[in-house]
Amino acid sequence: MEGVIHTITIEDCKKFSATAIDSVDAFSAAQIVLSYSGGRITVTGSGLKIVAFSKGSGAFAATGTVASVKYSAKGLKFAQKLFK
């Protein structure tokens, strides 16, 4: 899904949805890690539960208490930066 614009919606800190998601890399009741074309999105909170994910459409939805959302951009790995 390279070059696709993604969206994130948080409703009352209880529902989280996103579009253009490539994969779910990790999940627990406290943290969900998603990949999209620009890098990773880490959602932290409590009682997090994935309620929908479609790899084909990139639609993702979760419920629970959302405390934070963090973006991590794609880039060179640390060792690659050192020896470039």
PDB file with one MODEL, atoms N, CA, C and O in Angstrom:
MODEL        1
ATOM      1  N   MET A   1       0.817  -1.195   0.000  1.00  0.00           N
ATOM      2  CA  MET A   1       0.000   0.000   0.000  1.00  0.00           C
ATOM      3  C   MET A   1       0.860   1.258   0.000  1.00  0.00           C
ATOM      4  O   MET A   1       0.530   2.237   0.669  1.00  0.00           O
ATOM      5  N   GLU A   2       1.919   1.236  -0.720  1.00  0.00           N
ATOM      6  CA  GLU A   2       2.842   2.362  -0.792  1.00  0.00           C
ATOM      7  C   GLU A   2       2.141   3.582  -1.360  1.00  0.00           C
ATOM      8  O   GLU A   2       1.435   3.486  -2.364  1.00  0.00           O
ATOM      9  N   GLY A   3       2.332   4.731  -0.722  1.00  0.00           N
ATOM     10  CA  GLY A   3       1.765   5.981  -1.205  1.00  0.00           C
ATOM     11  C   GLY A   3       0.302   6.192  -0.877  1.00  0.00           C
ATOM     12  O   GLY A   3      -0.276   7.196  -1.294  1.00  0.00           O
ATOM     13  N   VAL A   4      -0.313   5.287  -0.148  1.00  0.00           N
ATOM     14  CA  VAL A   4      -1.717   5.416   0.217  1.00  0.00           C
ATOM     15  C   VAL A   4      -1.826   6.282   1.467  1.00  0.00           C
ATOM     16  O   VAL A   4      -1.097   6.078   2.438  1.00  0.00           O
ATOM     17  N   ILE A   5      -2.728   7.235   1.437  1.00  0.00           N
ATOM     18  CA  ILE A   5      -2.955   8.086   2.608  1.00  0.00           C
ATOM     19  C   ILE A   5      -3.726   7.278   3.645  1.00  0.00           C
ATOM     20  O   ILE A   5      -4.700   6.601   3.316  1.00  0.00           O
ATOM     21  N   HIS A   6      -3.289   7.350   4.892  1.00  0.00           N
ATOM     22  CA  HIS A   6      -3.984   6.616   5.944  1.00  0.00           C
ATOM     23  C   HIS A   6      -4.685   7.594   6.887  1.00  0.00           C
ATOM     24  O   HIS A   6      -4.349   8.776   6.957  1.00  0.00           O
ATOM     25  N   THR A   7      -5.655   7.065   7.598  1.00  0.00           N
ATOM     26  CA  THR A   7      -6.377   7.862   8.592  1.00  0.00           C
ATOM     27  C   THR A   7      -6.403   7.108   9.912  1.00  0.00           C
ATOM     28  O   THR A   7      -6.335   5.879   9.953  1.00  0.00           O
ATOM     29  N   ILE A   8      -6.502   7.877  10.985  1.00  0.00           N
ATOM     30  CA  ILE A   8      -6.670   7.314  12.323  1.00  0.00           C
ATOM     31  C   ILE A   8      -7.816   8.061  12.985  1.00  0.00           C
ATOM     32  O   ILE A   8      -7.906   9.286  12.907  1.00  0.00           O
ATOM     33  N   THR A   9      -8.688   7.304  13.636  1.00  0.00           N
ATOM     34  CA  THR A   9      -9.801   7.894  14.368  1.00  0.00           C
ATOM     35  C   THR A   9      -9.826   7.306  15.772  1.00  0.00           C
ATOM     36  O   THR A   9      -9.762   6.089  15.946  1.00  0.00           O
ATOM     37  N   ILE A  10      -9.919   8.173  16.767  1.00  0.00           N
ATOM     38  CA  ILE A  10     -10.071   7.734  18.156  1.00  0.00           C
ATOM     39  C   ILE A  10     -11.372   8.338  18.657  1.00  0.00           C
ATOM     40  O   ILE A  10     -11.539   9.558  18.644  1.00  0.00           O
ATOM     41  N   GLU A  11     -12.291   7.493  19.097  1.00  0.00           N
ATOM     42  CA  GLU A  11     -13.585   7.941  19.596  1.00  0.00           C
ATOM     43  C   GLU A  11     -13.630   7.818  21.115  1.00  0.00           C
ATOM     44  O   GLU A  11     -13.623   6.714  21.660  1.00  0.00           O
ATOM     45  N   ASP A  12     -13.676   8.958  21.786  1.00  0.00           N
ATOM     46  CA  ASP A  12     -13.832   9.015  23.243  1.00  0.00           C
ATOM     47  C   ASP A  12     -12.804   8.149  23.986  1.00  0.00           C
ATOM     48  O   ASP A  12     -13.095   7.624  25.061  1.00  0.00           O
ATOM     49  N   CYS A  13     -11.620   8.003  23.416  1.00  0.00           N
ATOM     50  CA  CYS A  13     -10.535   7.179  23.985  1.00  0.00           C
ATOM     51  C   CYS A  13     -10.946   5.726  24.205  1.00  0.00           C
ATOM     52  O   CYS A  13     -10.288   5.008  24.957  1.00  0.00           O
ATOM     53  N   LYS A  14     -12.028   5.284  23.556  1.00  0.00           N
ATOM     54  CA  LYS A  14     -12.520   3.917  23.746  1.00  0.00           C
ATOM     55  C   LYS A  14     -12.502   3.089  22.467  1.00  0.00           C
ATOM     56  O   LYS A  14     -12.469   1.860  22.533  1.00  0.00           O
ATOM     57  N   LYS A  15     -12.524   3.737  21.308  1.00  0.00           N
ATOM     58  CA  LYS A  15     -12.503   3.033  20.025  1.00  0.00           C
ATOM     59  C   LYS A  15     -11.414   3.639  19.153  1.00  0.00           C
ATOM     60  O   LYS A  15     -11.295   4.860  19.047  1.00  0.00           O
ATOM     61  N   PHE A  16     -10.626   2.779  18.534  1.00  0.00           N
ATOM     62  CA  PHE A  16      -9.530   3.197  17.667  1.00  0.00           C
ATOM     63  C   PHE A  16      -9.727   2.539  16.318  1.00  0.00           C
ATOM     64  O   PHE A  16      -9.946   1.329  16.247  1.00  0.00           O
ATOM     65  N   SER A  17      -9.653   3.311  15.246  1.00  0.00           N
ATOM     66  CA  SER A  17      -9.719   2.729  13.909  1.00  0.00           C
ATOM     67  C   SER A  17      -8.680   3.391  13.024  1.00  0.00           C
ATOM     68  O   SER A  17      -8.300   4.542  13.242  1.00  0.00           O
ATOM     69  N   ALA A  18      -8.225   2.652  12.022  1.00  0.00           N
ATOM     70  CA  ALA A  18      -7.208   3.159  11.105  1.00  0.00           C
ATOM     71  C   ALA A  18      -7.419   2.532   9.735  1.00  0.00           C
ATOM     72  O   ALA A  18      -7.985   1.446   9.607  1.00  0.00           O
ATOM     73  N   THR A  19      -6.948   3.246   8.712  1.00  0.00           N
ATOM     74  CA  THR A  19      -6.998   2.721   7.350  1.00  0.00           C
ATOM     75  C   THR A  19      -5.579   2.630   6.803  1.00  0.00           C
ATOM     76  O   THR A  19      -4.649   3.215   7.358  1.00  0.00           O
ATOM     77  N   ALA A  20      -5.426   1.892   5.713  1.00  0.00           N
ATOM     78  CA  ALA A  20      -4.141   1.695   5.027  1.00  0.00           C
ATOM     79  C   ALA A  20      -3.100   1.007   5.910  1.00  0.00           C
ATOM     80  O   ALA A  20      -1.909   1.308   5.825  1.00  0.00           O
ATOM     81  N   ILE A  21      -3.550   0.088   6.752  1.00  0.00           N
ATOM     82  CA  ILE A  21      -2.653  -0.683   7.616  1.00  0.00           C
ATOM     83  C   ILE A  21      -2.189  -1.928   6.859  1.00  0.00           C
ATOM     84  O   ILE A  21      -3.006  -2.665   6.306  1.00  0.00           O
ATOM     85  N   ASP A  22      -0.880  -2.157   6.837  1.00  0.00           N
ATOM     86  CA  ASP A  22      -0.317  -3.316   6.139  1.00  0.00           C
ATOM     87  C   ASP A  22      -0.352  -4.584   6.986  1.00  0.00           C
ATOM     88  O   ASP A  22      -0.652  -5.665   6.479  1.00  0.00           O
ATOM     89  N   SER A  23      -0.042  -4.451   8.290  1.00  0.00           N
ATOM     90  CA  SER A  23      -0.009  -5.633   9.148  1.00  0.00           C
ATOM     91  C   SER A  23      -0.104  -5.248  10.616  1.00  0.00           C
ATOM     92  O   SER A  23       0.159  -4.111  11.008  1.00  0.00           O
ATOM     93  N   VAL A  24      -0.491  -6.240  11.412  1.00  0.00           N
ATOM     94  CA  VAL A  24      -0.466  -6.119  12.870  1.00  0.00           C
ATOM     95  C   VAL A  24       0.788  -6.863  13.307  1.00  0.00           C
ATOM     96  O   VAL A  24       0.860  -8.086  13.186  1.00  0.00           O
ATOM     97  N   ASP A  25       1.779  -6.129  13.815  1.00  0.00           N
ATOM     98  CA  ASP A  25       3.067  -6.733  14.164  1.00  0.00           C
ATOM     99  C   ASP A  25       3.075  -7.363  15.549  1.00  0.00           C
ATOM    100  O   ASP A  25       3.750  -8.369  15.768  1.00  0.00           O
ATOM    101  N   ALA A  26       2.332  -6.784  16.487  1.00  0.00           N
ATOM    102  CA  ALA A  26       2.275  -7.315  17.852  1.00  0.00           C
ATOM    103  C   ALA A  26       1.018  -6.775  18.515  1.00  0.00           C
ATOM    104  O   ALA A  26       0.538  -5.692  18.181  1.00  0.00           O
ATOM    105  N   PHE A  27       0.493  -7.548  19.458  1.00  0.00           N
ATOM    106  CA  PHE A  27      -0.655  -7.042  20.202  1.00  0.00           C
ATOM    107  C   PHE A  27      -0.771  -7.715  21.556  1.00  0.00           C
ATOM    108  O   PHE A  27      -0.436  -8.887  21.731  1.00  0.00           O
ATOM    109  N   SER A  28      -1.255  -6.937  22.501  1.00  0.00           N
ATOM    110  CA  SER A  28      -1.577  -7.421  23.840  1.00  0.00           C
ATOM    111  C   SER A  28      -2.672  -6.500  24.361  1.00  0.00           C
ATOM    112  O   SER A  28      -3.100  -5.583  23.659  1.00  0.00           O
ATOM    113  N   ALA A  29      -3.124  -6.736  25.575  1.00  0.00           N
ATOM    114  CA  ALA A  29      -4.149  -5.876  26.164  1.00  0.00           C
ATOM    115  C   ALA A  29      -3.615  -4.482  26.466  1.00  0.00           C
ATOM    116  O   ALA A  29      -4.395  -3.555  26.684  1.00  0.00           O
ATOM    117  N   ALA A  30      -2.277  -4.320  26.482  1.00  0.00           N
ATOM    118  CA  ALA A  30      -1.662  -3.033  26.808  1.00  0.00           C
ATOM    119  C   ALA A  30      -1.054  -2.312  25.607  1.00  0.00           C
ATOM    120  O   ALA A  30      -0.792  -1.111  25.681  1.00  0.00           O
ATOM    121  N   GLN A  31      -0.823  -3.030  24.492  1.00  0.00           N
ATOM    122  CA  GLN A  31      -0.139  -2.398  23.356  1.00  0.00           C
ATOM    123  C   GLN A  31      -0.473  -3.107  22.047  1.00  0.00           C
ATOM    124  O   GLN A  31      -0.562  -4.334  21.997  1.00  0.00           O
ATOM    125  N   ILE A  32      -0.656  -2.318  20.987  1.00  0.00           N
ATOM    126  CA  ILE A  32      -0.844  -2.845  19.638  1.00  0.00           C
ATOM    127  C   ILE A  32       0.163  -2.139  18.738  1.00  0.00           C
ATOM    128  O   ILE A  32       0.274  -0.913  18.768  1.00  0.00           O
ATOM    129  N   VAL A  33       0.900  -2.913  17.936  1.00  0.00           N
ATOM    130  CA  VAL A  33       1.878  -2.345  17.007  1.00  0.00           C
ATOM    131  C   VAL A  33       1.420  -2.665  15.587  1.00  0.00           C
ATOM    132  O   VAL A  33       1.241  -3.828  15.224  1.00  0.00           O
ATOM    133  N   LEU A  34       1.232  -1.610  14.789  1.00  0.00           N
ATOM    134  CA  LEU A  34       0.752  -1.730  13.415  1.00  0.00           C
ATOM    135  C   LEU A  34       1.814  -1.227  12.449  1.00  0.00           C
ATOM    136  O   LEU A  34       2.593  -0.335  12.786  1.00  0.00           O
ATOM    137  N   SER A  35       1.847  -1.798  11.246  1.00  0.00           N
ATOM    138  CA  SER A  35       2.732  -1.300  10.191  1.00  0.00           C
ATOM    139  C   SER A  35       1.890  -0.680   9.091  1.00  0.00           C
ATOM    140  O   SER A  35       0.839  -1.203   8.720  1.00  0.00           O
ATOM    141  N   TYR A  36       2.373   0.448   8.575  1.00  0.00           N
ATOM    142  CA  TYR A  36       1.768   1.086   7.408  1.00  0.00           C
ATOM    143  C   TYR A  36       2.910   1.512   6.497  1.00  0.00           C
ATOM    144  O   TYR A  36       4.074   1.335   6.854  1.00  0.00           O
ATOM    145  N   SER A  37       2.608   2.062   5.347  1.00  0.00           N
ATOM    146  CA  SER A  37       3.652   2.340   4.357  1.00  0.00           C
ATOM    147  C   SER A  37       4.729   3.292   4.859  1.00  0.00           C
ATOM    148  O   SER A  37       5.855   3.248   4.363  1.00  0.00           O
ATOM    149  N   GLY A  38       4.422   4.148   5.824  1.00  0.00           N
ATOM    150  CA  GLY A  38       5.395   5.113   6.331  1.00  0.00           C
ATOM    151  C   GLY A  38       6.167   4.662   7.547  1.00  0.00           C
ATOM    152  O   GLY A  38       7.065   5.375   7.995  1.00  0.00           O
ATOM    153  N   GLY A  39       5.852   3.500   8.100  1.00  0.00           N
ATOM    154  CA  GLY A  39       6.550   3.021   9.288  1.00  0.00           C
ATOM    155  C   GLY A  39       5.636   2.233  10.205  1.00  0.00           C
ATOM    156  O   GLY A  39       4.898   1.353   9.763  1.00  0.00           O
ATOM    157  N   ARG A  40       5.694   2.561  11.497  1.00  0.00           N
ATOM    158  CA  ARG A  40       4.896   1.848  12.495  1.00  0.00           C
ATOM    159  C   ARG A  40       4.062   2.810  13.323  1.00  0.00           C
ATOM    160  O   ARG A  40       4.401   3.981  13.493  1.00  0.00           O
ATOM    161  N   ILE A  41       2.961   2.277  13.831  1.00  0.00           N
ATOM    162  CA  ILE A  41       2.097   3.001  14.757  1.00  0.00           C
ATOM    163  C   ILE A  41       1.974   2.124  15.995  1.00  0.00           C
ATOM    164  O   ILE A  41       1.607   0.954  15.891  1.00  0.00           O
ATOM    165  N   THR A  42       2.275   2.676  17.161  1.00  0.00           N
ATOM    166  CA  THR A  42       2.149   1.943  18.417  1.00  0.00           C
ATOM    167  C   THR A  42       1.045   2.578  19.241  1.00  0.00           C
ATOM    168  O   THR A  42       1.102   3.761  19.574  1.00  0.00           O
ATOM    169  N   VAL A  43       0.042   1.780  19.564  1.00  0.00           N
ATOM    170  CA  VAL A  43      -1.086   2.232  20.377  1.00  0.00           C
ATOM    171  C   VAL A  43      -0.925   1.602  21.748  1.00  0.00           C
ATOM    172  O   VAL A  43      -0.794   0.383  21.852  1.00  0.00           O
ATOM    173  N   THR A  44      -0.933   2.409  22.803  1.00  0.00           N
ATOM    174  CA  THR A  44      -0.851   1.871  24.159  1.00  0.00           C
ATOM    175  C   THR A  44      -2.102   2.250  24.926  1.00  0.00           C
ATOM    176  O   THR A  44      -2.762   3.246  24.627  1.00  0.00           O
ATOM    177  N   GLY A  45      -2.411   1.438  25.917  1.00  0.00           N
ATOM    178  CA  GLY A  45      -3.590   1.686  26.730  1.00  0.00           C
ATOM    179  C   GLY A  45      -3.865   0.494  27.621  1.00  0.00           C
ATOM    180  O   GLY A  45      -2.944  -0.196  28.059  1.00  0.00           O
ATOM    181  N   SER A  46      -5.142   0.256  27.888  1.00  0.00           N
ATOM    182  CA  SER A  46      -5.523  -0.892  28.713  1.00  0.00           C
ATOM    183  C   SER A  46      -6.780  -1.530  28.138  1.00  0.00           C
ATOM    184  O   SER A  46      -7.633  -0.856  27.560  1.00  0.00           O
ATOM    185  N   GLY A  47      -6.873  -2.827  28.308  1.00  0.00           N
ATOM    186  CA  GLY A  47      -8.022  -3.565  27.805  1.00  0.00           C
ATOM    187  C   GLY A  47      -8.165  -3.509  26.294  1.00  0.00           C
ATOM    188  O   GLY A  47      -9.275  -3.613  25.773  1.00  0.00           O
ATOM    189  N   LEU A  48      -7.048  -3.345  25.582  1.00  0.00           N
ATOM    190  CA  LEU A  48      -7.105  -3.236  24.123  1.00  0.00           C
ATOM    191  C   LEU A  48      -7.464  -4.587  23.508  1.00  0.00           C
ATOM    192  O   LEU A  48      -6.928  -5.625  23.895  1.00  0.00           O
ATOM    193  N   LYS A  49      -8.377  -4.551  22.548  1.00  0.00           N
ATOM    194  CA  LYS A  49      -8.821  -5.763  21.873  1.00  0.00           C
ATOM    195  C   LYS A  49      -9.042  -5.447  20.398  1.00  0.00           C
ATOM    196  O   LYS A  49      -9.752  -4.499  20.063  1.00  0.00           O
ATOM    197  N   ILE A  50      -8.439  -6.233  19.523  1.00  0.00           N
ATOM    198  CA  ILE A  50      -8.641  -6.063  18.086  1.00  0.00           C
ATOM    199  C   ILE A  50     -10.013  -6.621  17.734  1.00  0.00           C
ATOM    200  O   ILE A  50     -10.313  -7.778  18.028  1.00  0.00           O
ATOM    201  N   VAL A  51     -10.847  -5.793  17.102  1.00  0.00           N
ATOM    202  CA  VAL A  51     -12.182  -6.248  16.716  1.00  0.00           C
ATOM    203  C   VAL A  51     -12.298  -6.465  15.213  1.00  0.00           C
ATOM    204  O   VAL A  51     -13.206  -7.165  14.765  1.00  0.00           O
ATOM    205  N   ALA A  52     -11.387  -5.876  14.415  1.00  0.00           N
ATOM    206  CA  ALA A  52     -11.418  -6.084  12.968  1.00  0.00           C
ATOM    207  C   ALA A  52     -10.071  -5.736  12.357  1.00  0.00           C
ATOM    208  O   ALA A  52      -9.415  -4.775  12.757  1.00  0.00           O
ATOM    209  N   PHE A  53      -9.671  -6.546  11.372  1.00  0.00           N
ATOM    210  CA  PHE A  53      -8.500  -6.223  10.555  1.00  0.00           C
ATOM    211  C   PHE A  53      -8.652  -6.925   9.221  1.00  0.00           C
ATOM    212  O   PHE A  53      -8.839  -8.140   9.169  1.00  0.00           O
ATOM    213  N   SER A  54      -8.571  -6.160   8.141  1.00  0.00           N
ATOM    214  CA  SER A  54      -8.621  -6.702   6.793  1.00  0.00           C
ATOM    215  C   SER A  54      -7.328  -6.337   6.083  1.00  0.00           C
ATOM    216  O   SER A  54      -7.088  -5.168   5.781  1.00  0.00           O
ATOM    217  N   LYS A  55      -6.504  -7.327   5.820  1.00  0.00           N
ATOM    218  CA  LYS A  55      -5.241  -7.067   5.125  1.00  0.00           C
ATOM    219  C   LYS A  55      -5.499  -6.533   3.718  1.00  0.00           C
ATOM    220  O   LYS A  55      -4.750  -5.691   3.224  1.00  0.00           O
ATOM    221  N   GLY A  56      -6.549  -7.018   3.081  1.00  0.00           N
ATOM    222  CA  GLY A  56      -6.875  -6.591   1.724  1.00  0.00           C
ATOM    223  C   GLY A  56      -7.219  -5.118   1.619  1.00  0.00           C
ATOM    224  O   GLY A  56      -6.722  -4.422   0.734  1.00  0.00           O
ATOM    225  N   SER A  57      -8.069  -4.638   2.523  1.00  0.00           N
ATOM    226  CA  SER A  57      -8.490  -3.230   2.475  1.00  0.00           C
ATOM    227  C   SER A  57      -7.640  -2.338   3.368  1.00  0.00           C
ATOM    228  O   SER A  57      -7.624  -1.120   3.192  1.00  0.00           O
ATOM    229  N   GLY A  58      -6.929  -2.939   4.334  1.00  0.00           N
ATOM    230  CA  GLY A  58      -6.116  -2.164   5.267  1.00  0.00           C
ATOM    231  C   GLY A  58      -6.900  -1.580   6.419  1.00  0.00           C
ATOM    232  O   GLY A  58      -6.364  -0.787   7.194  1.00  0.00           O
ATOM    233  N   ALA A  59      -8.174  -1.962   6.547  1.00  0.00           N
ATOM    234  CA  ALA A  59      -9.016  -1.440   7.630  1.00  0.00           C
ATOM    235  C   ALA A  59      -8.685  -2.154   8.940  1.00  0.00           C
ATOM    236  O   ALA A  59      -8.528  -3.375   8.971  1.00  0.00           O
ATOM    237  N   PHE A  60      -8.582  -1.377  10.017  1.00  0.00           N
ATOM    238  CA  PHE A  60      -8.252  -1.911  11.336  1.00  0.00           C
ATOM    239  C   PHE A  60      -9.145  -1.244  12.367  1.00  0.00           C
ATOM    240  O   PHE A  60      -9.435  -0.052  12.260  1.00  0.00           O
ATOM    241  N   ALA A  61      -9.589  -2.007  13.375  1.00  0.00           N
ATOM    242  CA  ALA A  61     -10.382  -1.437  14.462  1.00  0.00           C
ATOM    243  C   ALA A  61     -10.063  -2.160  15.763  1.00  0.00           C
ATOM    244  O   ALA A  61      -9.830  -3.368  15.778  1.00  0.00           O
ATOM    245  N   ALA A  62     -10.056  -1.398  16.852  1.00  0.00           N
ATOM    246  CA  ALA A  62      -9.807  -1.956  18.181  1.00  0.00           C
ATOM    247  C   ALA A  62     -10.644  -1.195  19.199  1.00  0.00           C
ATOM    248  O   ALA A  62     -11.033  -0.048  18.978  1.00  0.00           O
ATOM    249  N   THR A  63     -10.911  -1.857  20.317  1.00  0.00           N
ATOM    250  CA  THR A  63     -11.604  -1.212  21.429  1.00  0.00           C
ATOM    251  C   THR A  63     -10.719  -1.298  22.660  1.00  0.00           C
ATOM    252  O   THR A  63      -9.743  -2.047  22.684  1.00  0.00           O
ATOM    253  N   GLY A  64     -11.063  -0.532  23.673  1.00  0.00           N
ATOM    254  CA  GLY A  64     -10.294  -0.476  24.909  1.00  0.00           C
ATOM    255  C   GLY A  64      -9.994   0.970  25.234  1.00  0.00           C
ATOM    256  O   GLY A  64     -10.445   1.871  24.526  1.00  0.00           O
ATOM    257  N   THR A  65      -9.251   1.205  26.281  1.00  0.00           N
ATOM    258  CA  THR A  65      -8.883   2.565  26.671  1.00  0.00           C
ATOM    259  C   THR A  65      -7.557   2.931  26.015  1.00  0.00           C
ATOM    260  O   THR A  65      -6.520   2.340  26.320  1.00  0.00           O
ATOM    261  N   VAL A  66      -7.596   3.915  25.107  1.00  0.00           N
ATOM    262  CA  VAL A  66      -6.399   4.358  24.388  1.00  0.00           C
ATOM    263  C   VAL A  66      -5.714   5.452  25.196  1.00  0.00           C
ATOM    264  O   VAL A  66      -6.318   6.486  25.480  1.00  0.00           O
ATOM    265  N   ALA A  67      -4.454   5.228  25.568  1.00  0.00           N
ATOM    266  CA  ALA A  67      -3.684   6.210  26.336  1.00  0.00           C
ATOM    267  C   ALA A  67      -2.754   7.025  25.447  1.00  0.00           C
ATOM    268  O   ALA A  67      -2.562   8.219  25.677  1.00  0.00           O
ATOM    269  N   SER A  68      -2.164   6.374  24.412  1.00  0.00           N
ATOM    270  CA  SER A  68      -1.259   7.106  23.519  1.00  0.00           C
ATOM    271  C   SER A  68      -1.172   6.425  22.165  1.00  0.00           C
ATOM    272  O   SER A  68      -1.435   5.231  22.021  1.00  0.00           O
ATOM    273  N   VAL A  69      -0.792   7.231  21.175  1.00  0.00           N
ATOM    274  CA  VAL A  69      -0.535   6.740  19.823  1.00  0.00           C
ATOM    275  C   VAL A  69       0.802   7.330  19.402  1.00  0.00           C
ATOM    276  O   VAL A  69       0.989   8.545  19.450  1.00  0.00           O
ATOM    277  N   LYS A  70       1.737   6.473  18.987  1.00  0.00           N
ATOM    278  CA  LYS A  70       3.084   6.928  18.625  1.00  0.00           C
ATOM    279  C   LYS A  70       3.421   6.466  17.211  1.00  0.00           C
ATOM    280  O   LYS A  70       3.245   5.298  16.862  1.00  0.00           O
ATOM    281  N   TYR A  71       3.907   7.401  16.411  1.00  0.00           N
ATOM    282  CA  TYR A  71       4.380   7.091  15.063  1.00  0.00           C
ATOM    283  C   TYR A  71       5.888   6.876  15.094  1.00  0.00           C
ATOM    284  O   TYR A  71       6.612   7.610  15.767  1.00  0.00           O
ATOM    285  N   SER A  72       6.357   5.869  14.367  1.00  0.00           N
ATOM    286  CA  SER A  72       7.788   5.631  14.177  1.00  0.00           C
ATOM    287  C   SER A  72       8.011   5.521  12.678  1.00  0.00           C
ATOM    288  O   SER A  72       7.513   4.594  12.039  1.00  0.00           O
ATOM    289  N   ALA A  73       8.752   6.457  12.120  1.00  0.00           N
ATOM    290  CA  ALA A  73       8.975   6.486  10.675  1.00  0.00           C
ATOM    291  C   ALA A  73       9.933   5.395  10.241  1.00  0.00           C
ATOM    292  O   ALA A  73      10.802   4.967  11.001  1.00  0.00           O
ATOM    293  N   LYS A  74       9.760   4.952   9.002  1.00  0.00           N
ATOM    294  CA  LYS A  74      10.712   4.018   8.419  1.00  0.00           C
ATOM    295  C   LYS A  74      12.016   4.749   8.225  1.00  0.00           C
ATOM    296  O   LYS A  74      12.034   5.952   7.964  1.00  0.00           O
ATOM    297  N   GLY A  75      13.086   4.036   8.351  1.00  0.00           N
ATOM    298  CA  GLY A  75      14.388   4.661   8.162  1.00  0.00           C
ATOM    299  C   GLY A  75      15.477   3.626   8.179  1.00  0.00           C
ATOM    300  O   GLY A  75      15.218   2.423   8.203  1.00  0.00           O
ATOM    301  N   LEU A  76      16.678   4.099   8.167  1.00  0.00           N
ATOM    302  CA  LEU A  76      17.818   3.201   8.222  1.00  0.00           C
ATOM    303  C   LEU A  76      17.968   2.629   9.621  1.00  0.00           C
ATOM    304  O   LEU A  76      17.682   3.298  10.614  1.00  0.00           O
ATOM    305  N   LYS A  77      18.414   1.401   9.686  1.00  0.00           N
ATOM    306  CA  LYS A  77      18.697   0.791  10.975  1.00  0.00           C
ATOM    307  C   LYS A  77      19.912   1.470  11.590  1.00  0.00           C
ATOM    308  O   LYS A  77      20.726   2.061  10.880  1.00  0.00           O
ATOM    309  N   PHE A  78      20.030   1.385  12.897  1.00  0.00           N
ATOM    310  CA  PHE A  78      21.101   2.065  13.621  1.00  0.00           C
ATOM    311  C   PHE A  78      22.480   1.736  13.049  1.00  0.00           C
ATOM    312  O   PHE A  78      23.286   2.637  12.819  1.00  0.00           O
ATOM    313  N   ALA A  79      22.754   0.458  12.819  1.00  0.00           N
ATOM    314  CA  ALA A  79      24.068   0.059  12.298  1.00  0.00           C
ATOM    315  C   ALA A  79      24.300   0.628  10.902  1.00  0.00           C
ATOM    316  O   ALA A  79      25.424   1.000  10.567  1.00  0.00           O
ATOM    317  N   GLN A  80      23.253   0.700  10.088  1.00  0.00           N
ATOM    318  CA  GLN A  80      23.387   1.262   8.748  1.00  0.00           C
ATOM    319  C   GLN A  80      23.729   2.744   8.813  1.00  0.00           C
ATOM    320  O   GLN A  80      24.492   3.238   7.984  1.00  0.00           O
ATOM    321  N   LYS A  81      23.179   3.450   9.777  1.00  0.00           N
ATOM    322  CA  LYS A  81      23.475   4.869   9.937  1.00  0.00           C
ATOM    323  C   LYS A  81      24.935   5.084  10.336  1.00  0.00           C
ATOM    324  O   LYS A  81      25.576   6.027   9.873  1.00  0.00           O
ATOM    325  N   LEU A  82      25.457   4.205  11.199  1.00  0.00           N
ATOM    326  CA  LEU A  82      26.835   4.333  11.664  1.00  0.00           C
ATOM    327  C   LEU A  82      27.850   4.142  10.547  1.00  0.00           C
ATOM    328  O   LEU A  82      28.858   4.845  10.486  1.00  0.00           O
ATOM    329  N   PHE A  83      27.578   3.191   9.670  1.00  0.00           N
ATOM    330  CA  PHE A  83      28.561   2.827   8.659  1.00  0.00           C
ATOM    331  C   PHE A  83      28.247   3.363   7.277  1.00  0.00           C
ATOM    332  O   PHE A  83      28.821   2.895   6.293  1.00  0.00           O
ATOM    333  N   LYS A  84      27.364   4.316   7.180  1.00  0.00           N
ATOM    334  CA  LYS A  84      27.004   4.882   5.885  1.00  0.00           C
ATOM    335  C   LYS A  84      28.060   5.825   5.394  1.00  0.00           C
ATOM    336  O   LYS A  84      27.923   6.397   4.313  1.00  0.00           O
TER     337      LYS A  84
ENDMDL
END
